[in-house]
């Protein structure tokens, strides 16, 4: 039997199912992510010579596939946020990508170093990879497609956090790489890390994203009104812009993740053309779903092929502690003093979903330098991602419905 055609059939059937599954599974409070991980696990238990899903042996493929999925998602994330960007309007997301993320990274580094016995570089890499909230698998707790509705605090904050911290986690991934390459003496890498990896790359990422967003929005919305420049209503402009902006930003060594997100955000805020924004968002969403299907099946396959073989009870305890203790507490600390209801604070703090962004950062770090204990790092990360997919996938819908009921009750009171 032709393996090439079998792969076509699997991807085609899974992608076709995505046309109905998200809507159908809403009534069962069950995320499609769980289903495709199970599908991948079962497929790789069959006697079929499917492509190798081992993230260590196929690290470059993992990097590129997860990278593409994240940048496409970040463009759609920026386009669907309705709240105008400002320090005041975005104060809660800024708290989450600073205090919450730093606490999560610090806690994971300490647990990785002291509890798991990892080297400092490996603990840093694990902390950087596990800290950011995933923009890809968190659709159930994020804002919906572009509209003129005012988002609630929880959905807006989780969406904006996911858009921002996939870039903000990058400096700490580079920090882990620096420690792995140059040792633990800060004099070897601290100065360069501060001005280059932390400051320069972020500024360039935001700057290129904003400028390209303004330019693209001008070409799409304003120029056709002022001249004979043709209008476009094609959704693929979003993907084209994603690849263009990401490539340009990475060429000048900025953070492409941040650039893509700010491009989408700038386009959305340039002109309130909700119909075309919806077209752009929907196209990125469709591409994202196809890639997500492949990644989730491969992730399930990696579980079947022994991704968790190196997992110890200490590693499992660290993963459970991150999702059930560290992230919720770190979120509540960051939200202290904000004028948000306790229910919304709890939702924002609890739903720090880990997923494909974490897969990218981990595989990217392992591509840049040699880290001790790569099997154990992947085992702990894989367990955290699996637990997050299952736990958050089951609880997201009922939790958001409960929050909506509480908010409506409070409005009516």
C-alpha positions in Angstrom: 0.0 0.0 0.0 1.4 3.4 -1.0 2.4 5.3 2.2 2.2 8.7 0.4 -1.5 8.1 -0.4 -2.2 6.9 3.1 -0.8 10.1 4.5 -3.0 12.1 2.1 -6.1 10.2 3.2 -5.3 10.7 6.9 -4.7 14.4 6.6 -7.6 14.9 4.2 -10.1 13.1 6.5 -8.9 14.8 9.6 -8.9 18.3 8.0 -12.4 17.6 6.6 -13.6 16.6 10.0 -12.5 20.0 11.3 -15.2 21.6 9.3 -17.8 20.3 11.8 -16.0 19.0 14.9 -15.5 22.3 16.7 -19.2 23.2 16.5 -20.4 19.7 17.1 -18.2 19.1 20.2 -19.3 22.4 21.8 -22.4 20.8 23.2 -20.3 18.0 24.8 -17.8 20.4 26.5 -15.0 18.5 24.7 -12.1 20.0 22.7 -11.3 18.6 19.3 -7.6 18.8 20.3 -8.2 15.8 22.6 -9.8 13.8 19.8 -6.9 14.3 17.3 -4.3 13.5 19.9 -6.1 10.2 20.5 -6.4 9.6 16.7 -2.7 10.1 16.3 -1.9 7.7 19.2 -4.1 5.0 17.7 -2.7 5.5 14.2 0.8 5.1 15.4 -0.1 1.9 17.2 -1.1 0.3 13.9 1.4 -1.6 11.8 1.7 1.3 9.3 5.1 2.9 8.5 4.0 6.4 9.1 6.5 9.3 9.3 8.7 9.3 12.4 7.0 11.5 15.1 10.1 11.6 17.4 10.7 15.3 18.1 14.4 14.7 18.9 15.2 12.8 15.7 13.1 15.1 13.6 13.8 18.3 15.4 14.0 20.6 12.3 10.6 19.4 11.0 9.1 20.1 14.4 10.6 23.6 14.5 9.3 24.6 11.1 5.9 23.0 11.4 5.2 24.5 14.8 6.7 27.8 13.7 4.4 28.1 10.7 1.3 27.2 12.8 2.1 29.8 15.5 2.7 32.7 13.1 -0.5 32.0 11.2 -2.4 31.9 14.5 -0.8 35.1 15.7 -1.9 37.0 12.6 -5.5 35.9 13.2 -5.2 36.7 16.9 -4.2 40.3 16.2 -7.0 40.8 13.7 -9.7 39.6 16.0 -8.9 41.7 19.0 -11.4 44.6 19.1 -9.9 46.7 22.0 -7.6 49.5 20.8 -4.0 49.1 21.8 -2.9 51.4 24.6 -1.1 51.1 28.0 -4.4 51.6 29.8 -6.6 49.3 27.7 -4.0 46.6 27.8 -2.9 46.9 31.4 -4.1 43.3 32.3 -2.3 41.6 29.4 0.8 43.5 30.2 0.6 42.2 33.8 0.2 38.7 32.5 3.2 38.8 30.1 5.4 40.4 32.8 4.6 39.3 36.3 2.8 36.0 35.5 5.2 34.8 32.9 8.3 35.7 35.0 6.8 33.9 38.0 6.1 30.8 35.9 9.6 30.8 34.3 11.2 31.3 37.7 9.1 28.5 39.3 9.8 26.1 36.5 13.6 26.8 36.6 13.7 26.2 40.3 11.6 23.0 40.0 13.6 21.8 37.1 16.9 22.4 38.8 16.1 21.3 42.3 13.4 18.8 41.9 14.3 17.2 38.6 18.0 17.7 38.8 18.3 19.3 35.4 21.3 21.5 34.5 20.6 25.2 34.7 20.5 25.6 31.0 18.0 22.8 30.6 15.9 24.1 33.4 15.9 27.6 31.8 14.8 26.1 28.4 12.0 24.1 30.1 10.8 27.2 31.9 10.9 29.4 28.8 9.0 26.9 26.7 6.3 26.2 29.4 5.7 29.8 30.4 3.7 31.3 27.5 0.0 30.8 27.0 -0.6 29.1 23.7 -2.4 31.1 21.0 -3.2 28.0 18.9 -5.1 25.7 21.2 -6.9 28.3 23.3 -9.7 29.3 20.9 -12.4 28.2 23.4 -11.3 30.8 25.9 -10.5 33.6 23.5 -12.5 36.3 21.7 -14.4 35.2 18.6 -14.0 36.4 15.0 -13.8 40.2 14.4 -17.0 42.1 15.3 -18.1 45.3 16.9 -18.8 43.7 20.2 -17.0 44.7 23.3 -15.0 41.8 24.7 -15.2 40.7 28.3 -12.1 41.0 30.4 -11.3 37.3 30.5 -11.5 36.5 26.8 -9.7 39.7 25.8 -6.9 39.2 28.4 -6.3 35.6 27.4 -6.3 36.5 23.7 -4.0 39.5 24.1 -1.7 37.5 26.5 -1.4 34.7 23.9 -0.5 37.2 21.2 2.1 39.0 23.3 3.9 36.3 25.2 4.8 34.1 22.3 7.3 36.9 21.6 8.1 37.8 25.2 9.2 34.2 25.9 11.8 34.3 23.2 14.4 36.3 25.2 14.4 33.6 27.9 14.8 30.9 25.2 17.9 32.7 24.0 19.0 33.0 27.6 18.9 29.3 28.0 20.8 28.9 24.7 23.4 31.4 26.0 23.9 29.5 29.2 24.2 26.2 27.3 26.8 27.6 25.0 28.8 29.9 27.3 28.3 28.6 30.8 26.7 29.9 33.9 29.0 32.9 34.4 26.8 36.0 33.6 29.8 38.0 32.4 30.0 35.8 29.3 26.5 36.6 28.1 24.5 39.0 30.3 25.3 42.3 28.5 24.6 41.0 25.0 21.5 39.2 26.2 20.1 42.4 27.8 20.6 44.8 24.9 20.3 42.4 21.9 18.0 39.5 22.8 15.8 41.4 25.3 15.7 45.0 24.0 16.7 45.1 20.3 14.8 42.1 19.1 11.6 43.1 20.8 11.8 46.8 19.6 12.5 45.6 16.1 9.6 43.1 16.2 7.1 45.6 17.4 8.4 48.3 15.1 8.4 46.3 11.9 5.0 44.8 12.8 3.5 48.3 13.3 5.0 49.8 10.2 4.1 46.9 8.0 0.6 46.9 9.4 0.2 50.5 8.6 1.5 50.0 5.1 -0.7 47.0 4.3 -3.8 48.7 5.8 -3.1 51.7 3.6 -2.8 49.5 0.5 -6.0 47.6 1.3 -8.3 50.3 2.7 -7.2 53.8 1.8 -5.3 53.7 -1.5 -8.2 52.3 -3.5 -10.4 55.2 -2.3 -7.8 57.8 -3.4 -6.7 56.4 -6.8 -7.4 53.7 -9.3 -5.5 51.2 -7.2 -7.6 48.0 -7.3 -9.5 46.8 -4.2 -9.0 43.4 -2.8 -11.3 41.3 -0.7 -9.2 38.1 -0.7 -8.6 36.4 2.6 -5.2 35.0 1.5 -3.8 38.5 2.0 -3.5 37.6 5.7 -1.3 34.6 5.0 0.8 36.5 2.4 1.3 39.3 4.9 2.2 36.8 7.6 5.0 35.3 5.6 6.2 38.6 4.3 6.3 40.3 7.8 7.8 37.3 9.5 10.5 36.9 6.9 11.5 40.6 6.9 11.6 40.8 10.7 13.7 37.7 11.1 16.1 38.9 8.5 16.9 42.0 10.6 17.0 39.7 13.7 13.8 41.0 15.3 11.2 38.7 16.9 8.9 37.7 14.0 6.2 36.4 16.3 5.7 39.9 17.8 5.9 41.5 14.4 3.1 39.3 12.9 0.9 39.8 15.9 1.3 43.6 15.8 0.8 43.7 12.1 -2.6 42.0 12.5 -3.5 44.3 15.4 -2.5 47.4 13.5 -4.6 46.3 10.4 -7.6 45.8 12.7 -7.2 49.2 14.4 -6.5 51.1 11.1 -10.1 50.9 9.9 -13.2 49.2 11.3 -14.0 47.2 8.2 -15.4 44.2 10.0 -16.4 42.3 6.9 -12.9 42.3 5.4 -11.4 41.7 8.9 -13.6 38.7 9.2 -12.5 37.4 5.8 -8.8 37.8 6.8 -9.4 36.1 10.1 -11.4 33.2 8.7 -8.7 32.4 6.1 -5.9 32.3 8.7 -8.2 30.2 10.9 -8.8 27.6 8.1 -5.1 27.3 7.4 -4.3 27.1 11.1 -6.8 24.2 11.5 -5.2 22.1 8.8 -1.8 22.5 10.3 -3.0 21.9 13.8 -4.5 18.6 12.7 -1.1 17.4 11.5 0.7 18.6 14.6 -1.8 17.0 17.0 -1.7 13.7 15.2 2.1 13.7 15.3 2.0 14.6 18.9 -0.3 11.7 19.6 2.0 9.5 17.6 5.0 10.6 19.6 3.1 9.5 22.8 2.6 6.1 21.2 6.3 5.9 20.3 7.5 6.6 23.8 7.7 10.4 24.3 6.9 10.0 28.0 9.2 7.0 28.6 11.7 9.2 30.5 8.9 10.8 32.6 9.4 10.3 36.4 6.9 10.8 39.1 8.9 14.0 40.0 8.5 15.2 36.4 4.7 14.5 36.5 4.5 16.4 39.9 6.3 19.4 38.4 3.8 19.4 35.4 0.8 19.2 37.6 2.2 21.8 39.9 2.7 24.2 37.0 -0.8 23.9 35.7 -2.8 23.7 39.0 -0.7 25.8 41.3 2.0 28.0 39.7 0.0 29.4 36.8 -3.2 30.1 38.7 -1.3 31.7 41.6 0.9 33.7 39.3 -2.1 35.0 37.4 -3.9 36.0 40.6 -0.7 37.9 41.8 -0.6 39.8 38.5 -4.3 40.7 38.7 -4.1 41.9 42.3 -5.7 45.4 42.5 -7.4 45.3 39.1 -11.1 46.2 38.8 -12.1 42.8 37.5 -14.6 40.4 39.1 -13.2 37.4 41.0 -14.8 35.0 38.5 -13.0 36.6 35.6 -9.7 36.7 37.5 -10.0 33.0 38.2 -10.7 32.2 34.5 -7.8 34.3 33.4 -5.4 32.8 35.9 -6.4 29.2 35.4 -6.6 29.0 31.6 -2.9 29.3 30.8 -3.1 26.7 28.1 0.2 25.1 27.0 0.5 23.7 23.5 2.1 24.3 20.1 4.0 27.4 21.1 5.7 25.4 23.8 6.6 22.7 21.2 8.2 25.4 19.0 10.3 27.0 21.8 11.6 23.6 23.1 12.5 22.3 19.6 14.0 25.7 18.7 16.2 25.8 21.8 17.4 22.2 21.2 18.3 23.2 17.6 20.5 26.1 18.7 22.6 24.4 21.3 23.3 21.1 23.0 21.3 20.6 26.2 21.8 17.9 28.7 18.8 15.6 29.4 16.9 16.3 26.2 14.8 13.1 26.7 13.7 14.2 30.1 13.0 17.7 29.0 10.7 16.5 26.2 9.0 14.0 28.6 8.1 16.7 31.1 7.1 19.1 28.4 5.0 16.5 26.6 3.2 15.5 29.8 2.4 19.2 30.6 1.1 19.7 27.0 -1.0 16.5 27.2 -2.4 17.4 30.6 -3.2 20.9 29.5 -4.9 19.7 26.3 -7.1 17.3 28.3 -7.8 19.4 31.4 -8.4 22.7 29.7 -10.1 21.1 26.8 -12.7 19.6 29.1 -13.1 22.6 31.4 -13.0 25.5 28.9 -16.6 25.5 27.7 -18.3 24.9 31.1 -16.0 27.5 32.7 -16.7 30.2 30.1 -20.5 29.4 30.3 -20.4 29.8 34.1 -18.5 33.1 33.8 -21.0 34.4 31.3 -23.9 33.5 33.5 -22.3 35.2 36.5 -21.6 38.4 34.5 -25.1 38.5 33.1 -26.5 38.0 36.6 -24.4 40.8 37.9 -25.5 43.1 35.1 -29.2 42.4 35.8 -28.8 42.9 39.5 
